[in-house]
Amino acid sequence: MLQFGTLCACIWTTGDFKMNIITNRILTLFTLIGISLLPNIGYAENSELSGANTAWILTSTALVLFMTIPGLAFFYGGLVRNKNVLSVLMQCFALTCLVSIMWVVVLYGLAFGDGGSLNSIIGSFDQIFMSGITNESLSGDIPESVFAMFQLTFAIITPALIVGGFAERMKFSSMLLFSTLWMIFVYAPICHMVWGGGWLGNLGVMDFAGGTVVHVNAGIAALVAAVMLRERKGFPSTPMPPHNLTMTVAGASMLWVGWFGFNAGSALAADQSAGMAMLVTHIGAAAGSLSWMGREWMKQGKPSVLGIVTGMVAGLGTITPASGFVGPMGALFIGVSAGLICYEATQYIKKVLKIDDSLDVFPVHGVGGILGTILTGVFASASFGGMGLENSISTQVFIQIIGVVFTIIWCGFFTYIILKLVDNLLGLRISEEEEETGIDLVEHGEKGYNN
């Protein structure tokens, strides 16, 4: 009886095992059929798309735009006199709109398109109105639309930085025409030559997030504009202090936060490079702030709020080209150097050369961009904790200097030509009577404050 029961159990178990195999095969078949009928959820045709990287660049794009409006607008707005505050805010806002439309129409293709035989200098018109960019277009492992939008925010802030060089004295219409031509003949070519496959990038110039493309470019343009428009009425004998330092500090704080998108976002990925770029950006800002404050304290007897926030901007601008290539030690040295050297540059420009670069664009952004671009060739070396160099330090520094010198010459020449053209067409500067009244009322018919 026991043997019969054991035999029956074995037969039942064997049958159950066979039924399990059949059942599993049926379930597998239906599963495969079901998957084939599901809508595309992103791992078939778009298998190269990285959701993590896309999310990070979307975030970085918002941060960089936040740098211009409201960050830079508030920073600059607080630095001018109260009769000109609206003009600065208006210029930053209008440039955001103008450059955005230009980017769609022609600038994106000129900066990042394939220029064929001219590709070493400029892109092409093949992507006019952003033709070819679809919902499926990829740039690396992120949507090309996201890449284009991210790069647009860099294009927006660059001419907005130049505003500080001619603040309180340039006609609004002339500013718009100048910026339009400058973006075509200066920004787009330099951007292409460094980042878009042009000869500077191929030469080996290291510019992670805009030392040459943004800061040297903006600094040189501001210097040329300041010289050509001449000084404001009363400069340098009449004091022209900032009208609202509270606004300036608020804007500076926004710039500090937004700069994480500026530098860490330039990794175009949520990876180790982005993490290090964010870390060294913060170190550069903090070191620049303290070194500027310390130098001013020693020289003037008191540390100023204006000084510490300007030192922060100098530190951020100087670490920008190096941010993806250097380590914490390099960032500390670059930040300290930025605060000290840019402070001395502001004093030299105003007191010795007597150039009225109204909001210190050249000594902060221009000098900072030059300094940071050159020091990248040193502190990117693995011996200083950097990511490593393909060349020797001396060779890389020489390449960096070539990039800086070429940018200065190209930007300086075309900026001068464009300003002369605009001056002949519209006139660059408001009259002395209008300057006395203030650009807010003269150009916009409004006042920033009613009391």
Long-range contacts (C-beta under 8 A, 24 or more apart in sequence): 45-136, 46-136, 46-138, 48-138, 48-141, 49-138, 49-141, 49-142, 49-143, 50-141, 50-142, 50-269, 52-270, 53-140, 53-141, 53-142, 53-268, 53-269, 53-270, 53-271, 54-141, 54-142, 54-143, 54-146, 55-270, 56-265, 56-269, 56-270, 56-274, 57-142, 57-146, 57-147, 57-150, 57-265, 57-268, 58-146, 59-261, 59-265, 60-150, 60-260, 60-261, 60-262, 60-264, 60-265, 61-146, 61-149, 61-150, 61-153, 61-261, 61-265, 62-261, 63-257, 63-258, 63-259, 63-260, 63-261, 63-262, 63-265, 64-150, 64-153, 64-154, 64-157, 64-258, 64-261, 64-262, 64-265, 65-96, 65-153, 65-156, 65-258, 66-254, 66-257, 66-258, 66-261, 67-153, 67-157, 67-254, 67-255, 67-258, 67-259, 67-261, 67-262, 68-92, 68-95, 68-96, 68-153, 68-156, 68-157, 68-160, 69-93, 69-96, 70-251, 70-254, 71-251, 71-252, 71-254, 71-255, 71-258, 72-157, 72-160, 72-161, 72-251, 72-255, 73-160, 73-251, 74-247, 74-248, 74-250, 74-251, 74-254, 75-247, 75-248, 75-251, 75-252, 75-254, 75-255, 75-309, 75-313, 76-163, 76-164, 76-167, 76-251, 76-359, 77-244, 77-247, 77-248, 77-251, 78-242, 78-243, 78-244, 78-245, 78-246, 78-247, 78-248, 78-249, 78-250, 78-251, 79-164, 79-167, 79-242, 79-248, 79-306, 79-358, 79-359, 80-167, 80-168, 80-242, 80-243, 80-358, 80-359, 81-168, 81-240, 81-243, 81-438, 82-243, 82-244, 82-448, 82-449, 83-437, 83-438, 83-439, 83-440, 83-441, 83-447, 83-448, 84-167, 84-168, 84-438, 84-439, 84-440, 85-243, 85-244, 85-440, 85-448, 85-449, 86-439, 86-440, 86-444, 86-446, 86-447, 86-448, 87-167, 87-168, 87-172, 87-438, 87-439, 87-440, 87-443, 87-444, 88-163, 88-167, 90-172, 90-444, 91-160, 91-163, 91-172, 91-175, 92-160, 92-163, 94-172, 94-176, 95-156, 95-159, 95-160, 95-163, 95-179, 96-156, 96-160, 98-176, 98-179, 98-180, 99-152, 99-155, 99-156, 99-159, 99-179, 99-183, 100-152, 100-156, 102-180, 102-183, 102-184, 103-148, 103-152, 103-155, 104-129, 104-130, 105-129, 106-184, 107-155, 107-183, 107-184, 107-187, 107-188, 108-148, 108-151, 108-152, 110-184, 110-188, 110-189, 110-192, 111-151, 111-155, 111-187, 111-188, 111-191, 111-192, 111-195, 111-196, 112-148, 112-151, 112-191, 112-192, 112-195, 112-196, 112-197, 113-196, 114-197, 115-192, 119-197, 119-198, 120-193, 120-198, 120-199, 120-202, 121-189, 121-192, 121-193, 121-198, 121-199, 122-188, 122-189, 122-192, 122-198, 123-188, 123-192, 123-196, 140-268, 140-269, 141-269, 142-268, 147-268, 150-265, 150-268, 151-191, 154-191, 154-210, 154-213, 154-214, 154-262, 155-183, 155-187, 155-191, 157-214, 158-187, 158-210, 158-213, 158-214, 158-217, 158-218, 159-183, 159-187, 159-218, 161-214, 161-215, 161-218, 161-219, 161-222, 161-361, 161-365, 162-218, 162-221, 162-222, 162-225, 162-361, 163-359, 164-222, 164-357, 164-358, 164-359, 164-360, 164-361, 165-221, 165-222, 165-223, 165-225, 165-226, 165-357, 165-358, 165-359, 165-361, 165-362, 166-222, 166-225, 166-226, 166-229, 166-358, 166-428, 167-358, 167-359, 168-232, 168-358, 168-435, 168-439, 169-229, 169-232, 169-358, 169-429, 169-430, 169-435, 169-439, 170-225, 170-229, 170-428, 170-429, 170-430, 171-426, 171-427, 171-428, 171-429, 171-430, 171-443, 172-439, 172-443, 172-444, 173-426, 174-422, 174-423, 174-426, 174-427, 174-428, 177-422, 177-425, 177-426, 178-225, 178-418, 178-419, 178-422, 181-418, 181-421, 181-422, 182-221, 182-414, 182-415, 182-418, 185-414, 185-418, 186-217, 186-221, 186-410, 186-411, 186-414, 186-415, 186-418, 187-213, 187-217, 189-410, 190-217, 190-407, 190-410, 190-411, 194-403, 200-402, 200-403, 200-406, 203-399, 203-402, 203-403, 204-390, 204-391, 204-396, 204-399, 205-373, 205-399, 205-400, 205-402, 205-403, 206-321, 206-322, 206-325, 206-373, 206-376, 206-377, 206-380, 206-396, 206-399, 206-400, 207-321, 207-373, 207-376, 207-403, 208-263, 208-266, 208-277, 208-320, 208-321, 208-322, 208-323, 208-324, 208-325, 208-376, 209-262, 209-263, 209-266, 209-277, 209-320, 209-321, 209-323, 209-324, 210-262, 210-266, 210-320, 210-321, 210-369, 211-320, 211-321, 211-322, 211-369, 211-370, 211-372, 211-373, 211-376, 212-321, 212-369, 212-373, 212-403, 212-404, 212-407, 214-320, 214-365, 214-369, 215-317, 215-320, 215-321, 215-365, 215-366, 215-368, 215-369, 215-372, 216-365, 216-366, 216-369, 216-370, 216-373, 216-404, 216-407, 216-408, 216-411, 217-369, 217-407, 217-411, 218-361, 218-365, 218-366, 218-369, 219-361, 219-362, 219-363, 219-364, 219-365, 219-366, 219-367, 219-368, 219-369, 219-370, 220-362, 220-366, 220-407, 220-408, 220-411, 220-412, 220-415, 221-411, 221-415, 222-357, 222-361, 222-362, 222-365, 222-366, 223-355, 223-357, 223-361, 223-362, 223-366, 224-412, 224-415, 224-416, 224-419, 225-415, 225-419, 226-355, 226-356, 226-357, 226-358, 226-362, 227-355, 228-416, 228-419, 228-420, 228-423, 228-428, 229-428, 229-429, 230-356, 230-429, 231-354, 231-355, 231-356, 232-356, 232-358, 232-435, 233-432, 233-435, 233-436, 235-354, 235-356, 236-350, 236-351, 236-354, 236-356, 242-306, 245-305, 245-306, 248-306, 248-309, 249-305, 249-309, 252-309, 252-312, 252-313, 255-312, 255-313, 255-316, 256-285, 256-312, 256-316, 259-285, 259-316, 259-320, 262-320, 263-319, 263-320, 263-323, 263-324, 264-323, 266-323, 266-324, 267-324, 273-324, 273-387, 276-324, 276-327, 276-387, 277-323, 277-324, 279-328, 279-331, 280-319, 280-322, 280-323, 280-326, 280-327, 280-328, 280-330, 280-331, 281-316, 281-319, 281-320, 281-323, 281-331, 283-319, 283-328, 283-331, 283-332, 283-335, 284-315, 284-316, 284-318, 284-319, 284-323, 284-331, 284-332, 284-334, 284-335, 284-338, 285-312, 285-315, 285-316, 285-319, 285-335, 286-312, 286-315, 286-335, 287-315, 287-331, 287-332, 287-334, 287-335, 287-336, 287-338, 287-339, 288-312, 288-313, 288-314, 288-315, 288-316, 288-318, 288-319, 288-335, 288-336, 288-338, 288-339, 288-342, 289-315, 289-339, 290-336, 290-339, 291-315, 291-335, 291-336, 291-337, 291-338, 291-339, 291-340, 291-343, 292-339, 292-340, 292-342, 292-343, 293-339, 294-339, 295-339, 295-340, 295-343, 295-344, 296-343, 307-343, 310-342, 310-346, 310-360, 310-364, 311-338, 311-339, 311-342, 311-343, 313-364, 313-365, 314-338, 314-339, 314-342, 314-343, 314-364, 314-368, 315-339, 315-368, 317-364, 317-365, 317-368, 317-369, 317-372, 318-342, 318-368, 318-369, 318-371, 318-372, 318-375, 319-372, 320-369, 320-372, 321-369, 321-372, 321-373, 321-376, 322-372, 322-373, 322-375, 322-376, 322-379, 322-380, 324-387, 325-376, 325-379, 325-380, 325-386, 325-387, 326-376, 326-379, 326-380, 326-384, 326-385, 326-386, 326-387, 327-379, 327-384, 327-385, 327-386, 327-387, 328-385, 329-379, 329-384, 329-385, 330-375, 330-378, 330-379, 330-380, 330-384, 330-385, 330-386, 331-379, 333-375, 333-379, 334-371, 334-372, 334-375, 334-379, 337-371, 337-375, 338-368, 338-371, 338-372, 341-367, 341-371, 342-367, 342-368, 342-371, 370-404, 370-408, 373-400, 373-403, 373-404, 374-400, 374-401, 374-404, 376-400
